Amino acid sequence: MKKLLAFASMITVAVALSGTASAQTMGIVVKVGGSPWFNAMDLGIQRKAAELGVTAEMIGPVSPDPALQVQAIEDLIAKNVDVIGIVPNDQSALEPVLKKAMDAGIKVVAHEGPGLTNVDWDFELASAQGFGEAHAKLFSETVKEPGKYAVFVGSLTVPLHNAWADAAIEWLKTNRPDLQLVGERYGVAENVDDSRSTGKPDDAANPDLRGILAFGSQGPIGAARAVEERRMTGKVAVLGPFSPGQGAKLVHQGVLTGGYMWNPAQAGEVFVEIGKMLADGKTIEAGMDIPGLGVAQPEGHNIVTDNLIELNKNTVDELADMGL
């Protein structure tokens, strides 16, 4: 009987160890912590992780500093997680540490990083060109008179923000040559205060400023507040992606015109969904329907689908009520 009990105990321990060894762990490093956009993404991460039975955490650095993202990934490598997710601030700064992760056998999934090399997959809920052009077209419909406009991005090294800006600027150059870009783009759109100070229209220098295109979740909020403070509502349009709950009041006041977004909570879910597939050894192929993303038609290691949501007075409250 003692031998039987001992054997049963050994089996119990072995099963427990086996369960521990097979438990999948994921760390997802985003651009910056504390913003409504990435708070919503974290909700999606945790919801999908609970559904799939994996352990996932989101790491948001205190500022959009590429060095902080590198350190966060180094820490995850040291923890030997199964999957690392990344929303990059600086593509070139991350390539070496992402290669280190892949060399260690860790699966790497990116979002908003279609130009990254050292990843298994990058997924996008909108094409870079389509997203930029959609904002340019909306800006053109909003601003009827000739004049000038400014462009904000999260930073000059965020690959996707600058790809959006490139597409928008090129569309306006072709279709609205009467609208001229003010100087260079400004890397302030991941910080409300920086966007606010940069977005204050200088009446003397740019009396014909017609609008601000802000690519980065905090850029439209800061720019809209600047326009409101200068009592330029209706004279300077502000467009871009933003968290509905954060921008709803400004939209209804007519200060923030609107824009387009995808659901950051949905992106969080896709991170975990793809990460689990890779950790399980599954292969992503053309025609595969990935929950939250849609039917995949990979190009290289990029998966791009069209999941745009328009932000305006008719949609912003409902989206905010969803916790976005």
C-alpha positions in Angstrom: 0.0 0.0 0.0 2.8 2.4 0.9 4.5 1.8 -2.5 1.2 2.4 -4.2 0.7 5.7 -2.4 4.2 6.7 -3.1 3.7 5.9 -6.8 0.5 7.9 -6.9 2.2 10.8 -5.2 5.0 10.7 -7.8 2.4 10.8 -10.6 0.6 13.8 -8.9 3.9 15.7 -8.7 4.8 14.9 -12.3 1.4 16.1 -13.5 1.8 19.3 -11.6 5.3 19.9 -12.9 4.1 19.1 -16.4 1.2 21.6 -16.1 3.7 24.2 -14.9 6.1 23.6 -17.7 3.4 23.8 -20.3 1.8 27.0 -18.9 2.3 29.6 -21.6 3.6 33.1 -20.6 3.5 36.3 -22.6 4.8 39.8 -22.1 3.5 42.6 -24.3 5.5 45.8 -24.4 3.6 48.9 -25.5 4.7 52.4 -26.3 3.9 54.0 -23.0 1.9 53.1 -19.9 -1.1 54.9 -18.5 -2.8 56.2 -21.6 -6.5 55.3 -22.2 -5.5 53.6 -25.5 -3.2 51.2 -24.0 -5.3 50.7 -20.9 -8.0 49.4 -23.3 -5.5 47.2 -25.0 -4.6 45.7 -21.6 -8.3 44.9 -21.0 -8.3 42.9 -24.3 -5.0 41.1 -23.3 -6.4 40.0 -20.0 -9.8 39.0 -21.3 -8.3 36.8 -24.0 -5.6 35.4 -21.7 -8.3 34.3 -19.3 -10.3 32.7 -22.1 -7.3 30.8 -23.5 -5.8 29.9 -20.2 -2.4 31.6 -20.6 -0.6 34.1 -18.4 -0.1 37.5 -20.1 1.1 40.9 -18.9 1.3 44.2 -20.6 4.4 46.4 -19.8 4.0 50.1 -20.4 7.1 52.2 -19.9 6.8 55.5 -18.1 7.6 57.4 -21.2 7.8 56.6 -25.0 11.6 56.1 -24.7 12.9 53.3 -27.0 15.6 52.5 -24.4 12.8 51.6 -21.9 11.2 49.2 -24.4 14.6 47.6 -24.9 15.1 47.1 -21.2 11.5 45.7 -20.8 12.2 43.1 -23.6 15.6 42.2 -21.9 13.7 41.6 -18.7 11.2 39.3 -20.5 14.0 37.4 -22.2 15.6 36.8 -18.7 12.2 35.5 -17.5 12.2 33.1 -20.5 8.6 33.9 -21.5 7.1 32.0 -24.4 5.9 35.0 -26.4 6.9 38.7 -26.5 4.6 41.3 -28.1 5.8 44.7 -29.1 4.2 48.0 -30.2 7.4 49.8 -31.2 8.6 53.3 -30.6 11.8 53.0 -32.6 12.2 50.1 -35.0 15.9 50.3 -35.4 16.6 50.4 -31.7 14.5 47.3 -31.1 15.9 45.0 -33.9 18.9 43.7 -31.9 17.0 42.8 -28.7 14.2 41.2 -30.7 16.8 39.1 -32.5 18.1 38.1 -29.1 14.6 37.1 -28.1 14.1 35.0 -31.2 17.6 33.4 -30.9 16.5 32.4 -27.4 13.5 30.5 -28.9 10.9 33.1 -27.9 8.1 33.9 -30.3 7.8 37.6 -31.3 4.6 39.3 -32.3 4.4 43.0 -33.3 1.6 45.5 -33.8 2.1 48.8 -35.5 5.5 47.6 -36.7 5.2 46.4 -40.3 8.8 47.2 -41.1 10.3 45.1 -38.3 12.5 42.2 -39.4 13.1 40.2 -36.2 9.5 39.1 -35.6 7.5 36.0 -36.4 4.4 38.1 -37.3 3.3 41.7 -37.4 -0.5 42.3 -37.5 -2.3 45.5 -38.5 -6.0 46.3 -38.1 -5.7 48.8 -41.0 -3.2 49.3 -43.8 -0.8 52.2 -43.4 -1.8 53.8 -46.7 -5.5 53.4 -46.1 -5.4 54.8 -42.6 -3.4 57.9 -43.6 -5.5 58.5 -46.7 -8.8 58.1 -44.8 -7.7 61.0 -42.5 -6.5 63.1 -45.4 -9.9 62.7 -47.2 -11.8 63.6 -44.0 -9.5 66.6 -43.5 -10.2 67.7 -47.1 -13.9 67.3 -46.6 -13.8 69.4 -43.4 -11.5 72.2 -44.6 -12.8 73.9 -47.6 -10.6 77.0 -47.8 -6.9 77.0 -48.9 -4.3 77.4 -46.2 -1.8 75.5 -44.1 -1.9 72.4 -41.9 0.5 70.7 -39.4 1.2 67.0 -38.8 1.9 65.4 -35.4 3.3 61.9 -34.9 4.2 60.0 -31.7 7.8 60.5 -32.5 10.0 60.8 -35.6 11.1 57.2 -35.1 7.6 55.5 -34.8 7.4 53.6 -38.1 3.7 53.3 -38.5 2.8 56.9 -37.4 5.2 58.2 -40.0 3.8 55.9 -42.6 0.4 57.2 -41.9 1.7 60.8 -42.1 3.5 60.0 -45.4 0.2 58.7 -46.9 -1.9 61.6 -45.7 0.6 64.2 -46.9 1.0 62.6 -50.3 -2.8 62.4 -50.8 -3.2 66.1 -49.9 -0.3 67.1 -52.1 -2.1 65.4 -55.0 -5.7 66.2 -54.3 -5.5 69.4 -52.3 -2.5 71.4 -53.5 -4.1 74.5 -52.0 -3.3 73.1 -48.5 0.4 73.4 -47.6 2.3 71.6 -44.9 3.7 73.8 -42.1 7.4 72.9 -41.7 8.2 69.4 -40.7 6.1 66.9 -38.7 6.3 67.2 -35.0 7.0 64.2 -32.7 4.7 65.0 -29.9 1.6 62.9 -30.3 2.1 60.5 -27.5 1.9 63.3 -24.9 -1.0 65.5 -24.3 1.0 68.4 -22.9 3.6 68.4 -25.7 0.8 68.3 -28.3 -1.0 71.0 -26.5 2.0 73.4 -26.4 3.0 72.6 -30.0 -0.6 72.8 -31.2 -1.3 76.4 -30.1 -1.8 78.2 -33.4 0.6 81.1 -33.8 -1.7 83.7 -35.4 1.2 85.9 -36.5 3.4 83.1 -38.0 0.5 81.1 -39.5 -2.6 83.2 -39.8 -4.0 80.8 -42.4 -3.5 77.6 -40.3 -6.6 75.4 -41.2 -5.9 72.2 -39.3 -3.8 69.7 -37.5 -3.5 66.0 -38.4 -2.3 64.2 -35.3 -1.2 60.5 -35.5 -0.8 59.2 -32.0 -3.5 58.7 -29.4 -2.7 61.8 -27.3 -2.0 64.1 -30.2 -5.6 64.9 -31.1 -6.5 65.5 -27.5 -3.6 67.9 -26.8 -4.0 69.8 -30.1 -7.8 70.2 -29.6 -7.2 71.6 -26.1 -4.8 74.1 -27.6 -7.3 75.2 -30.3 -10.0 75.5 -27.6 -7.7 77.7 -25.4 -6.9 80.0 -28.3 -10.6 80.3 -29.1 -10.0 78.9 -32.6 -12.8 76.4 -32.5 -14.3 76.1 -36.0 -11.3 77.9 -37.5 -8.7 75.2 -37.0 -9.8 71.5 -37.5 -8.1 68.7 -35.5 -8.3 65.1 -36.7 -6.6 61.8 -35.8 -7.0 58.6 -33.9 -7.9 59.0 -30.2 -9.6 57.1 -27.3 -13.3 57.9 -27.5 -13.7 58.2 -23.7 -10.9 60.7 -23.6 -12.1 62.8 -26.6 -15.9 62.6 -26.5 -16.4 65.9 -24.8 -14.1 67.7 -27.3 -15.9 66.1 -30.2 -19.3 67.3 -29.0 -17.8 70.8 -28.4 -16.8 70.8 -32.0 -13.1 71.3 -31.2 -12.0 67.8 -32.1 -13.4 67.0 -35.6 -13.0 63.3 -35.5 -10.9 60.6 -37.2 -10.5 56.9 -37.4 -9.3 54.2 -35.1 -9.4 50.5 -34.5 -10.3 48.9 -31.3 -7.2 48.7 -29.0 -8.9 46.1 -26.9 -9.4 44.0 -30.0 -5.7 44.4 -30.8 -4.9 43.2 -27.3 -6.9 40.1 -27.9 -5.2 39.4 -31.2 -1.8 39.7 -29.5 -2.8 36.8 -27.2 -4.6 34.8 -29.9 -1.6 34.8 -32.3 0.9 34.4 -29.4 -1.0 31.2 -28.3 -1.1 29.9 -31.8 2.7 30.3 -32.2 3.4 28.8 -28.7 1.3 25.8 -29.7 3.4 25.3 -32.8 0.6 26.2 -35.2 1.3 27.7 -38.6 -0.5 30.8 -39.9 -1.5 30.4 -43.5 -3.4 32.3 -46.1 -7.2 32.0 -45.7 -7.0 31.2 -42.0 -9.7 33.0 -40.0 -8.0 34.5 -36.9 -10.4 35.5 -34.2 -10.5 39.3 -33.8 -8.4 39.8 -36.9 -10.3 38.2 -39.7 -9.2 36.2 -42.7 -5.4 36.3 -43.0 -3.7 37.1 -46.3 -0.1 37.3 -45.2 2.5 39.4 -47.1 5.8 38.2 -45.8 5.4 38.2 -42.1 2.8 41.0 -42.1 -1.0 40.4 -41.7 -3.1 43.4 -42.6 -6.9 43.6 -42.4 -9.4 46.5 -42.6 -11.0 47.0 -39.2 -11.4 50.8 -39.2 -14.0 52.6 -37.0 -15.0 56.2 -37.7 -14.9 58.6 -34.8 -17.5 61.4 -34.9 -20.4 62.9 -32.9 -22.7 59.9 -33.9 -20.3 57.2 -32.8 -18.0 58.5 -30.1 -20.4 58.0 -27.1 -21.2 54.4 -28.0 -17.5 53.6 -28.4 -16.8 55.4 -25.1 -19.5 53.3 -23.3 -17.6 50.2 -24.6 -14.7 51.3 -22.4 -12.6 52.6 -25.3 
